[in-house]
Amino acid sequence: MSHAVVDKASPDVVARLKASGSENWQALLFLAVGLIFSMQTILGMLPLNIAVVYRTDGIAGTFGAMFAPVLVVGWVVWRIDYTSPQRWLLLGVLAVANFGLQVTGMMADPRGVGLISKIILSPLATSYFNDALQIQDISTWLSHFHQASLTLHAVSHPPGAIVFCWLMIKLFGPVLGSWVCGCALGLAGAAGVLVVYQFAGLWTGDPKSRLLASAIYALTPALVVFFPEFDQGYAVLSMYLMLLWSRTLASVDSGKWQKHAILLGTVIFAASFFAYQILSIGVFLVFCALHWLHQHSFRLAVFPRLLGAAGVAFAVCACIYASLWLATGYNVIASFLHGVAETNRYLVTTTSTPYRVYNFYVFAMGLGGMAVPIFLVHANREFNRFRDNRDCIPFTLIALGSLILIDLTGFFAGETDRDWLFLAPLIAVPVAMELARLTWRWRLVLFAMQGWILVCLKAKISFIEP
């Protein structure tokens, strides 16, 4: 009798052993990629063609400075299996840890935290603050924004960043305002850790996977090494664009989509007022709309509902811009065309095939290198699941298609570790979904490697020079 029980159970046991063995090999592969990437960083062998400065400093000082917040993230990852009553507390801990990584990373630099103010004030780092210092009257300046003499990044961007800097100057003065501005940008980046938890809800309702997504995002190197930059906060806007559009689509059939569409319109305004590149997330929104139409068999009767929901969102955005025009004379169309014209000046050198491949490499560096193979493994898993069940929404495949299409356009190319930071959540969530399949030991090891990669990048490469 006992032999019969063993024989009957053995296929399940064998299947579990095979699955465990496969997961172990995958985890070892991910770990090897992370180790290779970290060694390339330490030895200065990353094939980079972007504006960075390699440092000759040792890693020990940076490791010591950043160890505590990295350890805090690791503790949260360890606690994830026991998070039901504590998940919002742990999310707060992750957000604080991320801001701690930004600050301690700056402290590890020989020039100290004074770099925060120097970078904000520098005409070579971003130039937004310097342009804001030239504003005499904000309404007059906005009315002539498309003709204004701007510098560096501001030339091809909308006025949002400069207006924010102007507000900081008016409230706190130029010196203290630069500090407050820099810290606000870092906090905006840390707030993304909280938003990722909501955003991951598109993929799964499992709290563990969603917390892992926030933990992964908290250790995203680009989010730390580009402190203080406006790009840190752009991911928050891109996530809400995708999240609100998905919620709008999900509620169209019930007729309760109006609230989501109105909120979406306000986020479209905020995104287009700060950075045009965030609008490229529209590719993701279009893919989601196409899948929604596919679920409804592309019936003509559903098109008016879809267009009506999208129309309300754009109408809200248009109303806000119309109000801004009436109040200040700001010409959004002329400003947008001017920004596109300035961006087009760089397309000649960024649309070649080698450059498109290079864009993905630099983007992968900003994510820590190791995230890419994990993402691709999960994309393959989702493809197989979608092939068997076309009703599920393949958000990972939509994310992959969006990244490829954005790259093919040639816009926002070159410094994709920073310029594509708003796309980082599209990688962080699938990576978390895959890591959730591993044992807690492997998760801790891989998170430790991600923290080590972050330390190596911060110690050996200066991504922003004032």
N, C-alpha and C positions, 0 to 999 in steps of 0.2 A: 504493500500500500504506500509506504513512504517513498519507494522508488518512483511510483506513478506520479506522486505529487511533484517530485523534483523534475521529472521529465516534462510535465505539463507546464511548470513555471519557467523552465529553462529558456524557452524562446524570448520571454519578456526580459529575463535577466541578461541574456546575450545582447538583446537590442539596447538595453540601458548601458551595458558595458561598451558597445560600439559607439553609442552617442557620446558617452563620457570620454572615450579615447579620441573621437573626432574633435570634441571641444578642447581637449588638452592640446592637441596638435595646432589647432587654430590659435589658442592663447599663446603658445610658444612662438608661432609665426608673428603674431602681433608684437610680442615682446622683443623678438629679434629685430623687427623693423624699427621699433623705438630705440633699441640699443645702437643700431647702425646710425640712425639719425642723430642721436646725442653725441656719438663719437665724431661724426662729421662736423658737428657744431663746435666741439671742443678743439678739434684740429684745424678749424678754419677751412674746411673743404666743401662747404655748401656752394654749389654753382649758382651764385647770385649775381644779378645784373641790375640791382636796384640800389637806391641811395641809402646804404647802411655803412657803418664804420665798425670794423673788427677791433676788438679790444685784446690787449695782451695780459689783462688782469687775471688772477687766479679765480677759481670758482668757490673756494672755501668761504670767503666773505659773503658772497651772494647767497650761498647755501645756508649759512648761519642766520642771515637776516630774514630769509623767506621760509625757513624751516617751520616756524610755528603755524602760520596760516595754511601751509601745505598739510601739516599734521592734522589741523582742524578739519580740512576737507576729507582726509583719510578716515578720521574718526566718524564723520557723518556717513561715509560709504560703508563703514563697518556696522553702523547702527541702522542701516536702511531696512534690514529685515525685521526691525522692531519699531517701525515708525508710525503705525496707525494713529495713535493719539498725539503724536509730536511732529507731524510732517511740516506744519507751518513754522514751528519753532526751528526745526532743522534747516528749512529754507532760509530763514533769517540768519542763521549761523553761517550758511554758505555765502550769502550776500556780503556779510561782514568780512568773512575770510577772503573773498575776492578783492574787496577794497583794501584789506590788509596786505594782500599780495602786491597790489599796485603801489601802496605807500612804502612797504618794506623793500620792494624792488628798487624804488627811487632812493631809499636810504642807503642801499648797498652801493650805489654809484659814488665814486670819490667826491663828486660835486654836491652830493646830499640833496635834501628835499627842496633846496633853493631852486633846483631845476624846474620845479612845477611852474613857478612864476616866470622864470627865464624862457621856458618853452612857449608859454602863452604870449609873452611880450615880444618874442622873436619874430622879425619879418621874414625869416627863412624857414621857420617850422610850419606855421599855418597862415600867418599874416592877418587873420580875422580881427584880432584885438587891435592891431596897428591901424587897420582901416577904420575900425570903430572910433579910434581916437580922433580921426579927422572930421567926424560928423559934427556939424554945428546945429542943424535943425533936422530932426529925424524925418519929418513929413516931406520936406524939400528933398532930402537925400533919397528917400524911397521913390519919390516921383521921377527922379532922374537916375534911378539905379541902373537901368539898361545902358546908360551913357556914362556912368561913373568911371573914374580912373582908379581901378582896383589893382591889387597885387596878388601874385602867386595863386593859391587855391581859390580865392574869392572871385577871380576872373571868370571861372566857369561854373560857379555855384550860385544858388539863389541867396537872398539876403538874410535868411534866418540866423545863421551863425554870427554874422556881424551885428545884427539887432540884439541878439542875446548878450554879446560882449558889451555893446553900448549900454544896455540895461545894467550890467554889472558895474560899469564905470560910473553911471549916474547914481547908483545906490551906495557904492563903497569907495569910489575914487579909483584912479588908475592903479595904484600899488596894491592896496588890499583887494580891489576888484579882480586883479589878475590871479590872486590866490584863490579867491572864492570861485572864480570861473573854472580854474583848473580842478579844484576839489569837486565842483558840481558835475564836471564831465566824468570824473572817476566814479562818482556816485550813480550817475546815469548808466554807466557800464555795469556797475554792480547790481543795479535794479533789474538788468536783463536776466540775472540769475533767477529772480522771482518770476519774471514773465515766461521764461522757458518752461517752467512747471505747467503753466496754463497752456502754452503752445503745444507741449508734448501730449496734451489731451486729444489732439487730433489723431494721433497714432494709437493711443492706448488709454484706458482708464485705470491702469495699474499704478498705484502710488509709488511703488518701488522703482519702476522704470522711469517714471517722471522725475523722481528725486535724483536718480542717476543722471538724467539729462541735465539737471541743474548743476550737479557736481562736475560733470564733464565741462559744462560751459564755464564754471567758475575757474577751471584750470586751463582754459583756452589761452595759449600764449599771446596771441594778438590782442586780446582784451586787456592784458597786463602790460606788455611792452610798449603799447601805443598810448599809455597814460602820460599826459592828458591830451586827448584828441577828441574832436566831435564824433569821429567814427565809432567810438565806444558806445554811444547812445543810439546810433542809427538802427542797430539790431532790434531795439525795443519797438521802433516804428514799423520795421518790416514784419516783425512777428504779429503785431496787431493788425496789419493789413491782411495777412494770410488768415489769421484766426477769425477776424470779423467777417471776412468774405465767406469763409467756410461755414460759419454759423448762419450767415444770411442764406446761403444755398440750402442748408439743412432745414431752415424754417420757412422756405418759400411755399412749400406745399401746404403747410398749416396756416399760412397767411399771417404769421407773427414775425415777419422779417424786418418790419419798419425800424425798430430800435437798433438792430444790428447795422442796417444800411446807413442810418443817420450817423452812428458812431464811426462807421467806415469812412464816411465823407469827411468828418473832422480829421481823421488820421491821414487821409489822402492830402488834405490841406497841409497838415504839419510836416509830412514827409516831403512834399514838393516845395515847401518853404525853406527847408533846411538842406536838402541834398537831392539832386535830380537822379543820382544813381539808384536811390531806393525805389524809384518808380519802375525800374526794370523787374521788380518782383511781380509786376503785372503779368509776366510770363507764367508764373506759378498760378496766378488767379485765373488766367485763361485756360490752363490745363485742367484746373478744378472745375471750371464751368463746362468744358467739353466732356469731362467724365460725368457730370451731373446730367447733361443732355443725353449721354449714352445710357445712363440708368433709366431715362424716360423715353428711350428708343427714338430720340430726335423728333418727337411728335411736334408738329407745328403749333399745337395748342399751348405748349409749355414755353415757347420762345417769348411771348409777351410778358410772362411772369418773371423770367430771367432778366429781360431787358428793363422791365419796370424797376426791379430791385437795384440793378446797376445804375439806372438813371437817377434814382433817388440819391444814391451815394454821390454821384458826380454833381447833382444839383446842389446838394449841401455844400460841397467843396466850392462850387462856383459862387454860391451866395456869400460865403465867407470872403472870397477874393473880391467880389463886387463891393462888399462893405469896406474892405481894406482900400480899394480904389477910391471910393467916395470919401474916405477919411484922409487919405494921404496922397492919392494920385498914383499909387504903385501900379505899373503896367505889367501884369503877369505874363502876357503873351510875348511882349517885346523882350522881357527879361529871359524868358525861356529860350527864345530863338537866339539871343545873344550867347547864352550859356552853351547851346548846342553848337553854334558856330565856333566858339573857342575850343570845345571838346574835339570837333572835327579836325582841328589843326594837328592833333596827335595821332589820328587814325592811320596815317601813312606808315608809321613805324610799328603799329600794334595789331595789324590785321593779317600778318603773315602766319603761315601754319606753325613754324617754330615758336613764334611768340604766343600763339594760342595754347600750345602745350606747356610753355613756360609759365603762363598765367596760372594753370592748375598746380604746378609745382610750388610756386610762391604762395598760393592760397593754402596748399597743404602744409607748408612750413609754418604759416600763421596758426594752423590748427594743431601743430605738434608732430606732423608726419605720420604718427601711428594711427591717427583717426581715419585716414583714407582707406587702408585695407579693411578695417573693421566696417566702415560704411559700405564698401563694395560687397563684402560677404553678406551683410544684411540686405542689400539691394537684390542680390541673387536669390536670397531666401524669399523676399517679398514677390519677386517675379514669379517664382514657382507657385506661391500661394495665389497670386492674382490669376495665373493661368488656369487654376482649378476653380476659382471663385471670382467671377468678373464683377460681382456686386460690391466687394470690398473696395475701399478707396485706397489706391496704392500711393500713399503720400511720399514714400521714399523714392519710388520711380518718378513721380512728378518732380520731386526735388532734383533728382539727377538730370532729368530732361531740361529743367529750368537752368541749371548750372551750365550745361552744354550749350544751350541756345544763347544765354547771356554772353558766354565766351565767344561764340561764333560771330556775334555782332561787332566785336572789336571795341565796344565802348568800355570805359572804366578799366582799361588794361594796364599792365605794367606793375604797379605796386598793389597787387591783388591781396597781399597779406593784410593790408589796411583797407583798401578800397572795397574789398569784398567781405569785410567783417560783418556787414549786415546780412550776409548769407550763412554765417557760421551756425546759426540754430538749425538750419536744414541738414547739417552734418551731425551736430551734437545729439539730436533726438534719435536718429537711426543707430548711432554708435551706442547710445544708452540701451536701446532695445536689444542690441546684440550682447552687450555686456551683462544684461540682466539674465541671460541664459547660462552664464558661467557660475561656478561656485564662488562663494564669498572670498576664498583665498586668492583665486585668480583675479577677481575684481580688484582686490587690494594691491596685488602685485602690479597690475596694469595701471592703476591710478598712481601708484608710487613712481612708475616709469614716466607717466605724463607729467607729474610734478618735477621729476628730475630733468626732463626735456625743457620745461619752462625755465627752471633755474639756469640751465646751460645757455639757452637763448638770451636770457636777460644778462648773464655774466659776460658772454663773449661777443655780443653784437649790440651796438647802439643804434636803435631804429629811429630815434629822433634826436637831432642835434640842434640846439638853439643858435 
